[in-house]
Amino acid sequence: MKVLSVDMHCEMCVKRVTRALNEQNLDFSVSLADKTVTVNGSDEDVQKAVKALDAIGFEAK
């Protein structure tokens, strides 16, 4: 499990993030309140998530 900090501001951001990560078939959860995405999986899954988020304009730290 890896927690990524993602600068989301609204529910639309959450929808965009969720859609992008679902397309990668990842196991994850999104928290707008904490501005985080938790990826459950391998380091490879985390890298897929980071790349998918970057592709839609969200930097994951």
CHARMM-style PDB file with segment names, atoms N, HN, CA, C and O in Angstrom:
ATOM      1  N   MET     1       0.855  -1.179   0.000  1.00  0.00      PROA
ATOM      2  CA  MET     1       0.000   0.000   0.000  1.00  0.00      PROA
ATOM      3  C   MET     1       0.900   1.242   0.000  1.00  0.00      PROA
ATOM      4  O   MET     1       1.868   1.321   0.757  1.00  0.00      PROA
ATOM      5  N   LYS     2       0.571   2.192  -0.847  1.00  0.00      PROA
ATOM      6  HN  LYS     2      -0.215   2.127  -1.463  1.00  0.00      PROA
ATOM      7  CA  LYS     2       1.334   3.432  -0.951  1.00  0.00      PROA
ATOM      8  C   LYS     2       0.349   4.592  -1.008  1.00  0.00      PROA
ATOM      9  O   LYS     2      -0.606   4.560  -1.784  1.00  0.00      PROA
ATOM     10  N   VAL     3       0.578   5.615  -0.190  1.00  0.00      PROA
ATOM     11  HN  VAL     3       1.354   5.641   0.441  1.00  0.00      PROA
ATOM     12  CA  VAL     3      -0.278   6.796  -0.178  1.00  0.00      PROA
ATOM     13  C   VAL     3       0.412   7.897  -0.969  1.00  0.00      PROA
ATOM     14  O   VAL     3       1.542   8.280  -0.664  1.00  0.00      PROA
ATOM     15  N   LEU     4      -0.276   8.402  -1.986  1.00  0.00      PROA
ATOM     16  HN  LEU     4      -1.194   8.091  -2.233  1.00  0.00      PROA
ATOM     17  CA  LEU     4       0.243   9.469  -2.839  1.00  0.00      PROA
ATOM     18  C   LEU     4      -0.497  10.764  -2.530  1.00  0.00      PROA
ATOM     19  O   LEU     4      -1.716  10.766  -2.358  1.00  0.00      PROA
ATOM     20  N   SER     5       0.232  11.842  -2.462  1.00  0.00      PROA
ATOM     21  HN  SER     5       1.223  11.840  -2.602  1.00  0.00      PROA
ATOM     22  CA  SER     5      -0.363  13.161  -2.282  1.00  0.00      PROA
ATOM     23  C   SER     5      -0.705  13.711  -3.665  1.00  0.00      PROA
ATOM     24  O   SER     5       0.164  13.825  -4.530  1.00  0.00      PROA
ATOM     25  N   VAL     6      -1.976  14.051  -3.865  1.00  0.00      PROA
ATOM     26  HN  VAL     6      -2.683  13.959  -3.163  1.00  0.00      PROA
ATOM     27  CA  VAL     6      -2.453  14.536  -5.162  1.00  0.00      PROA
ATOM     28  C   VAL     6      -3.266  15.809  -4.930  1.00  0.00      PROA
ATOM     29  O   VAL     6      -4.206  15.804  -4.135  1.00  0.00      PROA
ATOM     30  N   ASP     7      -2.918  16.883  -5.606  1.00  0.00      PROA
ATOM     31  HN  ASP     7      -2.154  16.887  -6.251  1.00  0.00      PROA
ATOM     32  CA  ASP     7      -3.556  18.181  -5.383  1.00  0.00      PROA
ATOM     33  C   ASP     7      -4.912  18.254  -6.090  1.00  0.00      PROA
ATOM     34  O   ASP     7      -5.022  18.754  -7.209  1.00  0.00      PROA
ATOM     35  N   MET     8      -5.941  17.740  -5.404  1.00  0.00      PROA
ATOM     36  HN  MET     8      -5.851  17.334  -4.495  1.00  0.00      PROA
ATOM     37  CA  MET     8      -7.309  17.750  -5.931  1.00  0.00      PROA
ATOM     38  C   MET     8      -8.093  18.842  -5.205  1.00  0.00      PROA
ATOM     39  O   MET     8      -7.885  19.073  -4.014  1.00  0.00      PROA
ATOM     40  N   HSD     9      -8.990  19.510  -5.921  1.00  0.00      PROA
ATOM     41  HN  HSD     9      -9.159  19.323  -6.888  1.00  0.00      PROA
ATOM     42  CA  HSD     9      -9.733  20.627  -5.337  1.00  0.00      PROA
ATOM     43  C   HSD     9     -11.234  20.397  -5.223  1.00  0.00      PROA
ATOM     44  O   HSD     9     -11.902  21.069  -4.437  1.00  0.00      PROA
ATOM     45  N   CYS    10     -11.778  19.447  -6.003  1.00  0.00      PROA
ATOM     46  HN  CYS    10     -11.235  18.901  -6.641  1.00  0.00      PROA
ATOM     47  CA  CYS    10     -13.235  19.296  -6.031  1.00  0.00      PROA
ATOM     48  C   CYS    10     -13.623  17.872  -6.437  1.00  0.00      PROA
ATOM     49  O   CYS    10     -12.769  17.044  -6.753  1.00  0.00      PROA
ATOM     50  N   GLU    11     -14.916  17.615  -6.422  1.00  0.00      PROA
ATOM     51  HN  GLU    11     -15.610  18.289  -6.166  1.00  0.00      PROA
ATOM     52  CA  GLU    11     -15.417  16.292  -6.806  1.00  0.00      PROA
ATOM     53  C   GLU    11     -15.113  15.969  -8.269  1.00  0.00      PROA
ATOM     54  O   GLU    11     -14.952  14.801  -8.620  1.00  0.00      PROA
ATOM     55  N   MET    12     -15.034  16.981  -9.116  1.00  0.00      PROA
ATOM     56  HN  MET    12     -15.165  17.930  -8.830  1.00  0.00      PROA
ATOM     57  CA  MET    12     -14.690  16.736 -10.518  1.00  0.00      PROA
ATOM     58  C   MET    12     -13.265  16.190 -10.622  1.00  0.00      PROA
ATOM     59  O   MET    12     -12.993  15.300 -11.428  1.00  0.00      PROA
ATOM     60  N   CYS    13     -12.362  16.727  -9.805  1.00  0.00      PROA
ATOM     61  HN  CYS    13     -12.583  17.450  -9.150  1.00  0.00      PROA
ATOM     62  CA  CYS    13     -10.989  16.200  -9.760  1.00  0.00      PROA
ATOM     63  C   CYS    13     -11.015  14.719  -9.363  1.00  0.00      PROA
ATOM     64  O   CYS    13     -10.345  13.890  -9.978  1.00  0.00      PROA
ATOM     65  N   VAL    14     -11.798  14.404  -8.331  1.00  0.00      PROA
ATOM     66  HN  VAL    14     -12.342  15.078  -7.832  1.00  0.00      PROA
ATOM     67  CA  VAL    14     -11.901  13.025  -7.857  1.00  0.00      PROA
ATOM     68  C   VAL    14     -12.409  12.121  -8.980  1.00  0.00      PROA
ATOM     69  O   VAL    14     -11.898  11.016  -9.162  1.00  0.00      PROA
ATOM     70  N   LYS    15     -13.403  12.578  -9.727  1.00  0.00      PROA
ATOM     71  HN  LYS    15     -13.818  13.475  -9.579  1.00  0.00      PROA
ATOM     72  CA  LYS    15     -13.947  11.775 -10.831  1.00  0.00      PROA
ATOM     73  C   LYS    15     -12.895  11.524 -11.904  1.00  0.00      PROA
ATOM     74  O   LYS    15     -12.786  10.413 -12.423  1.00  0.00      PROA
ATOM     75  N   ARG    16     -12.118  12.560 -12.240  1.00  0.00      PROA
ATOM     76  HN  ARG    16     -12.207  13.463 -11.818  1.00  0.00      PROA
ATOM     77  CA  ARG    16     -11.074  12.410 -13.262  1.00  0.00      PROA
ATOM     78  C   ARG    16      -9.999  11.431 -12.799  1.00  0.00      PROA
ATOM     79  O   ARG    16      -9.553  10.577 -13.566  1.00  0.00      PROA
ATOM     80  N   VAL    17      -9.585  11.563 -11.536  1.00  0.00      PROA
ATOM     81  HN  VAL    17      -9.947  12.257 -10.913  1.00  0.00      PROA
ATOM     82  CA  VAL    17      -8.574  10.669 -10.971  1.00  0.00      PROA
ATOM     83  C   VAL    17      -9.101   9.237 -10.939  1.00  0.00      PROA
ATOM     84  O   VAL    17      -8.401   8.303 -11.329  1.00  0.00      PROA
ATOM     85  N   THR    18     -10.327   9.070 -10.476  1.00  0.00      PROA
ATOM     86  HN  THR    18     -10.896   9.828 -10.159  1.00  0.00      PROA
ATOM     87  CA  THR    18     -10.928   7.738 -10.383  1.00  0.00      PROA
ATOM     88  C   THR    18     -11.025   7.082 -11.758  1.00  0.00      PROA
ATOM     89  O   THR    18     -10.698   5.905 -11.910  1.00  0.00      PROA
ATOM     90  N   ARG    19     -11.469   7.834 -12.748  1.00  0.00      PROA
ATOM     91  HN  ARG    19     -11.734   8.790 -12.624  1.00  0.00      PROA
ATOM     92  CA  ARG    19     -11.587   7.295 -14.106  1.00  0.00      PROA
ATOM     93  C   ARG    19     -10.225   6.834 -14.632  1.00  0.00      PROA
ATOM     94  O   ARG    19     -10.101   5.736 -15.175  1.00  0.00      PROA
ATOM     95  N   ALA    20      -9.209   7.680 -14.467  1.00  0.00      PROA
ATOM     96  HN  ALA    20      -9.309   8.571 -14.026  1.00  0.00      PROA
ATOM     97  CA  ALA    20      -7.870   7.360 -14.973  1.00  0.00      PROA
ATOM     98  C   ALA    20      -7.295   6.107 -14.307  1.00  0.00      PROA
ATOM     99  O   ALA    20      -6.672   5.279 -14.972  1.00  0.00      PROA
ATOM    100  N   LEU    21      -7.500   5.972 -13.012  1.00  0.00      PROA
ATOM    101  HN  LEU    21      -8.006   6.645 -12.472  1.00  0.00      PROA
ATOM    102  CA  LEU    21      -6.957   4.812 -12.304  1.00  0.00      PROA
ATOM    103  C   LEU    21      -7.768   3.551 -12.567  1.00  0.00      PROA
ATOM    104  O   LEU    21      -7.207   2.456 -12.608  1.00  0.00      PROA
ATOM    105  N   ASN    22      -9.081   3.686 -12.747  1.00  0.00      PROA
ATOM    106  HN  ASN    22      -9.537   4.576 -12.714  1.00  0.00      PROA
ATOM    107  CA  ASN    22      -9.903   2.533 -13.120  1.00  0.00      PROA
ATOM    108  C   ASN    22      -9.480   1.980 -14.474  1.00  0.00      PROA
ATOM    109  O   ASN    22      -9.499   0.767 -14.683  1.00  0.00      PROA
ATOM    110  N   GLU    23      -9.102   2.855 -15.390  1.00  0.00      PROA
ATOM    111  HN  GLU    23      -9.087   3.841 -15.221  1.00  0.00      PROA
ATOM    112  CA  GLU    23      -8.649   2.418 -16.714  1.00  0.00      PROA
ATOM    113  C   GLU    23      -7.373   1.585 -16.624  1.00  0.00      PROA
ATOM    114  O   GLU    23      -7.075   0.802 -17.526  1.00  0.00      PROA
ATOM    115  N   GLN    24      -6.623   1.753 -15.542  1.00  0.00      PROA
ATOM    116  HN  GLN    24      -6.865   2.389 -14.810  1.00  0.00      PROA
ATOM    117  CA  GLN    24      -5.394   0.976 -15.324  1.00  0.00      PROA
ATOM    118  C   GLN    24      -5.664  -0.298 -14.510  1.00  0.00      PROA
ATOM    119  O   GLN    24      -4.736  -1.038 -14.184  1.00  0.00      PROA
ATOM    120  N   ASN    25      -6.936  -0.547 -14.186  1.00  0.00      PROA
ATOM    121  HN  ASN    25      -7.690   0.054 -14.451  1.00  0.00      PROA
ATOM    122  CA  ASN    25      -7.335  -1.723 -13.399  1.00  0.00      PROA
ATOM    123  C   ASN    25      -6.583  -1.812 -12.070  1.00  0.00      PROA
ATOM    124  O   ASN    25      -6.103  -2.879 -11.688  1.00  0.00      PROA
ATOM    125  N   LEU    26      -6.489  -0.684 -11.377  1.00  0.00      PROA
ATOM    126  HN  LEU    26      -6.879   0.183 -11.687  1.00  0.00      PROA
ATOM    127  CA  LEU    26      -5.781  -0.635 -10.102  1.00  0.00      PROA
ATOM    128  C   LEU    26      -6.750  -0.723  -8.926  1.00  0.00      PROA
ATOM    129  O   LEU    26      -7.920  -0.357  -9.041  1.00  0.00      PROA
ATOM    130  N   ASP    27      -6.249  -1.210  -7.801  1.00  0.00      PROA
ATOM    131  HN  ASP    27      -5.299  -1.507  -7.707  1.00  0.00      PROA
ATOM    132  CA  ASP    27      -6.998  -1.235  -6.546  1.00  0.00      PROA
ATOM    133  C   ASP    27      -6.565   0.008  -5.773  1.00  0.00      PROA
ATOM    134  O   ASP    27      -5.405   0.114  -5.374  1.00  0.00      PROA
ATOM    135  N   PHE    28      -7.476   0.940  -5.560  1.00  0.00      PROA
ATOM    136  HN  PHE    28      -8.418   0.853  -5.884  1.00  0.00      PROA
ATOM    137  CA  PHE    28      -7.119   2.227  -4.969  1.00  0.00      PROA
ATOM    138  C   PHE    28      -8.308   2.846  -4.253  1.00  0.00      PROA
ATOM    139  O   PHE    28      -9.449   2.413  -4.411  1.00  0.00      PROA
ATOM    140  N   SER    29      -8.010   3.878  -3.458  1.00  0.00      PROA
ATOM    141  HN  SER    29      -7.083   4.230  -3.330  1.00  0.00      PROA
ATOM    142  CA  SER    29      -9.069   4.700  -2.871  1.00  0.00      PROA
ATOM    143  C   SER    29      -8.616   6.147  -2.959  1.00  0.00      PROA
ATOM    144  O   SER    29      -7.422   6.446  -2.947  1.00  0.00      PROA
ATOM    145  N   VAL    30      -9.598   7.043  -3.048  1.00  0.00      PROA
ATOM    146  HN  VAL    30     -10.568   6.801  -3.058  1.00  0.00      PROA
ATOM    147  CA  VAL    30      -9.327   8.471  -3.206  1.00  0.00      PROA
ATOM    148  C   VAL    30      -9.962   9.224  -2.046  1.00  0.00      PROA
ATOM    149  O   VAL    30     -11.109   8.969  -1.681  1.00  0.00      PROA
ATOM    150  N   SER    31      -9.201  10.157  -1.468  1.00  0.00      PROA
ATOM    151  HN  SER    31      -8.269  10.364  -1.765  1.00  0.00      PROA
ATOM    152  CA  SER    31      -9.728  11.012  -0.403  1.00  0.00      PROA
ATOM    153  C   SER    31      -9.539  12.474  -0.798  1.00  0.00      PROA
ATOM    154  O   SER    31      -8.417  12.979  -0.835  1.00  0.00      PROA
ATOM    155  N   LEU    32     -10.647  13.142  -1.093  1.00  0.00      PROA
ATOM    156  HN  LEU    32     -11.558  12.732  -1.063  1.00  0.00      PROA
ATOM    157  CA  LEU    32     -10.584  14.567  -1.414  1.00  0.00      PROA
ATOM    158  C   LEU    32     -10.200  15.367  -0.163  1.00  0.00      PROA
ATOM    159  O   LEU    32      -9.426  16.319  -0.252  1.00  0.00      PROA
ATOM    160  N   ALA    33     -10.732  14.989   0.990  1.00  0.00      PROA
ATOM    161  HN  ALA    33     -11.362  14.215   1.063  1.00  0.00      PROA
ATOM    162  CA  ALA    33     -10.451  15.708   2.234  1.00  0.00      PROA
ATOM    163  C   ALA    33      -8.956  15.712   2.562  1.00  0.00      PROA
ATOM    164  O   ALA    33      -8.410  16.724   3.001  1.00  0.00      PROA
ATOM    165  N   ASP    34      -8.304  14.569   2.343  1.00  0.00      PROA
ATOM    166  HN  ASP    34      -8.747  13.747   1.986  1.00  0.00      PROA
ATOM    167  CA  ASP    34      -6.870  14.451   2.634  1.00  0.00      PROA
ATOM    168  C   ASP    34      -5.996  14.750   1.425  1.00  0.00      PROA
ATOM    169  O   ASP    34      -4.775  14.858   1.537  1.00  0.00      PROA
ATOM    170  N   LYS    35      -6.646  14.885   0.249  1.00  0.00      PROA
ATOM    171  HN  LYS    35      -7.638  14.798   0.158  1.00  0.00      PROA
ATOM    172  CA  LYS    35      -5.935  15.084  -1.019  1.00  0.00      PROA
ATOM    173  C   LYS    35      -4.921  13.968  -1.246  1.00  0.00      PROA
ATOM    174  O   LYS    35      -3.751  14.209  -1.540  1.00  0.00      PROA
ATOM    175  N   THR    36      -5.421  12.715  -1.096  1.00  0.00      PROA
ATOM    176  HN  THR    36      -6.372  12.519  -0.857  1.00  0.00      PROA
ATOM    177  CA  THR    36      -4.560  11.554  -1.280  1.00  0.00      PROA
ATOM    178  C   THR    36      -5.219  10.492  -2.144  1.00  0.00      PROA
ATOM    179  O   THR    36      -6.441  10.418  -2.274  1.00  0.00      PROA
ATOM    180  N   VAL    37      -4.353   9.674  -2.728  1.00  0.00      PROA
ATOM    181  HN  VAL    37      -3.360   9.734  -2.622  1.00  0.00      PROA
ATOM    182  CA  VAL    37      -4.769   8.457  -3.415  1.00  0.00      PROA
ATOM    183  C   VAL    37      -3.960   7.333  -2.787  1.00  0.00      PROA
ATOM    184  O   VAL    37      -2.731   7.394  -2.742  1.00  0.00      PROA
ATOM    185  N   THR    38      -4.646   6.315  -2.305  1.00  0.00      PROA
ATOM    186  HN  THR    38      -5.644   6.265  -2.341  1.00  0.00      PROA
ATOM    187  CA  THR    38      -3.977   5.157  -1.732  1.00  0.00      PROA
ATOM    188  C   THR    38      -4.042   4.027  -2.746  1.00  0.00      PROA
ATOM    189  O   THR    38      -5.123   3.600  -3.151  1.00  0.00      PROA
ATOM    190  N   VAL    39      -2.866   3.547  -3.150  1.00  0.00      PROA
ATOM    191  HN  VAL    39      -1.988   3.894  -2.820  1.00  0.00      PROA
ATOM    192  CA  VAL    39      -2.775   2.466  -4.134  1.00  0.00      PROA
ATOM    193  C   VAL    39      -2.426   1.188  -3.386  1.00  0.00      PROA
ATOM    194  O   VAL    39      -1.410   1.118  -2.694  1.00  0.00      PROA
ATOM    195  N   ASN    40      -3.278   0.180  -3.534  1.00  0.00      PROA
ATOM    196  HN  ASN    40      -4.103   0.237  -4.096  1.00  0.00      PROA
ATOM    197  CA  ASN    40      -3.033  -1.135  -2.929  1.00  0.00      PROA
ATOM    198  C   ASN    40      -2.466  -2.039  -4.010  1.00  0.00      PROA
ATOM    199  O   ASN    40      -3.176  -2.446  -4.930  1.00  0.00      PROA
ATOM    200  N   GLY    41      -1.193  -2.345  -3.893  1.00  0.00      PROA
ATOM    201  HN  GLY    41      -0.616  -2.015  -3.146  1.00  0.00      PROA
ATOM    202  CA  GLY    41      -0.575  -3.203  -4.892  1.00  0.00      PROA
ATOM    203  C   GLY    41       0.938  -3.075  -4.861  1.00  0.00      PROA
ATOM    204  O   GLY    41       1.527  -2.565  -3.908  1.00  0.00      PROA
ATOM    205  N   SER    42       1.539  -3.552  -5.927  1.00  0.00      PROA
ATOM    206  HN  SER    42       1.060  -3.967  -6.701  1.00  0.00      PROA
ATOM    207  CA  SER    42       2.995  -3.590  -6.040  1.00  0.00      PROA
ATOM    208  C   SER    42       3.563  -2.217  -6.398  1.00  0.00      PROA
ATOM    209  O   SER    42       2.824  -1.279  -6.694  1.00  0.00      PROA
ATOM    210  N   ASP    43       4.890  -2.123  -6.363  1.00  0.00      PROA
ATOM    211  HN  ASP    43       5.490  -2.886  -6.122  1.00  0.00      PROA
ATOM    212  CA  ASP    43       5.557  -0.892  -6.799  1.00  0.00      PROA
ATOM    213  C   ASP    43       5.216  -0.591  -8.252  1.00  0.00      PROA
ATOM    214  O   ASP    43       5.110   0.572  -8.643  1.00  0.00      PROA
ATOM    215  N   GLU    44       5.044  -1.641  -9.051  1.00  0.00      PROA
ATOM    216  HN  GLU    44       5.130  -2.586  -8.734  1.00  0.00      PROA
ATOM    217  CA  GLU    44       4.655  -1.468 -10.462  1.00  0.00      PROA
ATOM    218  C   GLU    44       3.278  -0.804 -10.561  1.00  0.00      PROA
ATOM    219  O   GLU    44       3.062   0.067 -11.404  1.00  0.00      PROA
ATOM    220  N   ASP    45       2.356  -1.219  -9.698  1.00  0.00      PROA
ATOM    221  HN  ASP    45       2.532  -1.926  -9.013  1.00  0.00      PROA
ATOM    222  CA  ASP    45       1.018  -0.614  -9.675  1.00  0.00      PROA
ATOM    223  C   ASP    45       1.099   0.862  -9.295  1.00  0.00      PROA
ATOM    224  O   ASP    45       0.392   1.695  -9.863  1.00  0.00      PROA
ATOM    225  N   VAL    46       1.959   1.180  -8.338  1.00  0.00      PROA
ATOM    226  HN  VAL    46       2.534   0.503  -7.877  1.00  0.00      PROA
ATOM    227  CA  VAL    46       2.133   2.576  -7.913  1.00  0.00      PROA
ATOM    228  C   VAL    46       2.668   3.401  -9.079  1.00  0.00      PROA
ATOM    229  O   VAL    46       2.202   4.516  -9.315  1.00  0.00      PROA
ATOM    230  N   GLN    47       3.637   2.864  -9.803  1.00  0.00      PROA
ATOM    231  HN  GLN    47       4.016   1.958  -9.611  1.00  0.00      PROA
ATOM    232  CA  GLN    47       4.201   3.582 -10.948  1.00  0.00      PROA
ATOM    233  C   GLN    47       3.147   3.781 -12.044  1.00  0.00      PROA
ATOM    234  O   GLN    47       3.101   4.833 -12.681  1.00  0.00      PROA
ATOM    235  N   LYS    48       2.306   2.774 -12.260  1.00  0.00      PROA
ATOM    236  HN  LYS    48       2.343   1.919 -11.743  1.00  0.00      PROA
ATOM    237  CA  LYS    48       1.215   2.915 -13.231  1.00  0.00      PROA
ATOM    238  C   LYS    48       0.271   4.041 -12.811  1.00  0.00      PROA
ATOM    239  O   LYS    48      -0.190   4.820 -13.645  1.00  0.00      PROA
ATOM    240  N   ALA    49      -0.010   4.118 -11.514  1.00  0.00      PROA
ATOM    241  HN  ALA    49       0.365   3.486 -10.836  1.00  0.00      PROA
ATOM    242  CA  ALA    49      -0.893   5.158 -11.001  1.00  0.00      PROA
ATOM    243  C   ALA    49      -0.272   6.536 -11.197  1.00  0.00      PROA
ATOM    244  O   ALA    49      -0.950   7.463 -11.640  1.00  0.00      PROA
ATOM    245  N   VAL    50       1.005   6.678 -10.871  1.00  0.00      PROA
ATOM    246  HN  VAL    50       1.556   5.925 -10.510  1.00  0.00      PROA
ATOM    247  CA  VAL    50       1.693   7.963 -11.021  1.00  0.00      PROA
ATOM    248  C   VAL    50       1.673   8.408 -12.474  1.00  0.00      PROA
ATOM    249  O   VAL    50       1.413   9.575 -12.764  1.00  0.00      PROA
ATOM    250  N   LYS    51       1.945   7.487 -13.383  1.00  0.00      PROA
ATOM    251  HN  LYS    51       2.156   6.539 -13.147  1.00  0.00      PROA
ATOM    252  CA  LYS    51       1.948   7.821 -14.817  1.00  0.00      PROA
ATOM    253  C   LYS    51       0.546   8.205 -15.295  1.00  0.00      PROA
ATOM    254  O   LYS    51       0.388   9.153 -16.065  1.00  0.00      PROA
ATOM    255  N   ALA    52      -0.461   7.472 -14.842  1.00  0.00      PROA
ATOM    256  HN  ALA    52      -0.332   6.702 -14.217  1.00  0.00      PROA
ATOM    257  CA  ALA    52      -1.840   7.769 -15.247  1.00  0.00      PROA
ATOM    258  C   ALA    52      -2.272   9.143 -14.731  1.00  0.00      PROA
ATOM    259  O   ALA    52      -2.936   9.898 -15.442  1.00  0.00      PROA
ATOM    260  N   LEU    53      -1.893   9.461 -13.498  1.00  0.00      PROA
ATOM    261  HN  LEU    53      -1.353   8.848 -12.921  1.00  0.00      PROA
ATOM    262  CA  LEU    53      -2.242  10.763 -12.936  1.00  0.00      PROA
ATOM    263  C   LEU    53      -1.514  11.882 -13.656  1.00  0.00      PROA
ATOM    264  O   LEU    53      -2.096  12.930 -13.937  1.00  0.00      PROA
ATOM    265  N   ASP    54      -0.242  11.661 -13.955  1.00  0.00      PROA
ATOM    266  HN  ASP    54       0.230  10.810 -13.727  1.00  0.00      PROA
ATOM    267  CA  ASP    54       0.538  12.663 -14.674  1.00  0.00      PROA
ATOM    268  C   ASP    54      -0.079  12.946 -16.048  1.00  0.00      PROA
ATOM    269  O   ASP    54      -0.105  14.088 -16.506  1.00  0.00      PROA
ATOM    270  N   ALA    55      -0.569  11.894 -16.690  1.00  0.00      PROA
ATOM    271  HN  ALA    55      -0.548  10.966 -16.318  1.00  0.00      PROA
ATOM    272  CA  ALA    55      -1.154  12.035 -18.034  1.00  0.00      PROA
ATOM    273  C   ALA    55      -2.395  12.923 -18.037  1.00  0.00      PROA
ATOM    274  O   ALA    55      -2.729  13.516 -19.063  1.00  0.00      PROA
ATOM    275  N   ILE    56      -3.084  13.018 -16.892  1.00  0.00      PROA
ATOM    276  HN  ILE    56      -2.813  12.536 -16.058  1.00  0.00      PROA
ATOM    277  CA  ILE    56      -4.278  13.877 -16.829  1.00  0.00      PROA
ATOM    278  C   ILE    56      -3.993  15.170 -16.067  1.00  0.00      PROA
ATOM    279  O   ILE    56      -4.917  15.909 -15.726  1.00  0.00      PROA
ATOM    280  N   GLY    57      -2.727  15.439 -15.803  1.00  0.00      PROA
ATOM    281  HN  GLY    57      -1.976  14.839 -16.079  1.00  0.00      PROA
ATOM    282  CA  GLY    57      -2.355  16.736 -15.229  1.00  0.00      PROA
ATOM    283  C   GLY    57      -2.305  16.815 -13.712  1.00  0.00      PROA
ATOM    284  O   GLY    57      -2.304  17.911 -13.152  1.00  0.00      PROA
ATOM    285  N   PHE    58      -2.263  15.673 -13.039  1.00  0.00      PROA
ATOM    286  HN  PHE    58      -2.264  14.783 -13.494  1.00  0.00      PROA
ATOM    287  CA  PHE    58      -2.159  15.658 -11.589  1.00  0.00      PROA
ATOM    288  C   PHE    58      -0.812  15.078 -11.190  1.00  0.00      PROA
ATOM    289  O   PHE    58      -0.496  13.934 -11.518  1.00  0.00      PROA
ATOM    290  N   GLU    59      -0.010  15.886 -10.470  1.00  0.00      PROA
ATOM    291  HN  GLU    59      -0.267  16.815 -10.204  1.00  0.00      PROA
ATOM    292  CA  GLU    59       1.272  15.411  -9.989  1.00  0.00      PROA
ATOM    293  C   GLU    59       1.065  14.639  -8.691  1.00  0.00      PROA
ATOM    294  O   GLU    59       0.466  15.146  -7.743  1.00  0.00      PROA
ATOM    295  N   ALA    60       1.561  13.419  -8.660  1.00  0.00      PROA
ATOM    296  HN  ALA    60       2.048  13.006  -9.431  1.00  0.00      PROA
ATOM    297  CA  ALA    60       1.463  12.587  -7.460  1.00  0.00      PROA
ATOM    298  C   ALA    60       2.806  12.567  -6.760  1.00  0.00      PROA
ATOM    299  O   ALA    60       3.839  12.336  -7.388  1.00  0.00      PROA
ATOM    300  N   LYS    61       2.793  12.808  -5.463  1.00  0.00      PROA
ATOM    301  HN  LYS    61       1.954  12.996  -4.952  1.00  0.00      PROA
ATOM    302  CA  LYS    61       4.038  12.821  -4.681  1.00  0.00      PROA
ATOM    303  C   LYS    61       3.991  11.750  -3.616  1.00  0.00      PROA
ATOM    304  OT1 LYS    61       4.943  11.597  -2.851  1.00  0.00      PROA
TER     305      LYS     61
END
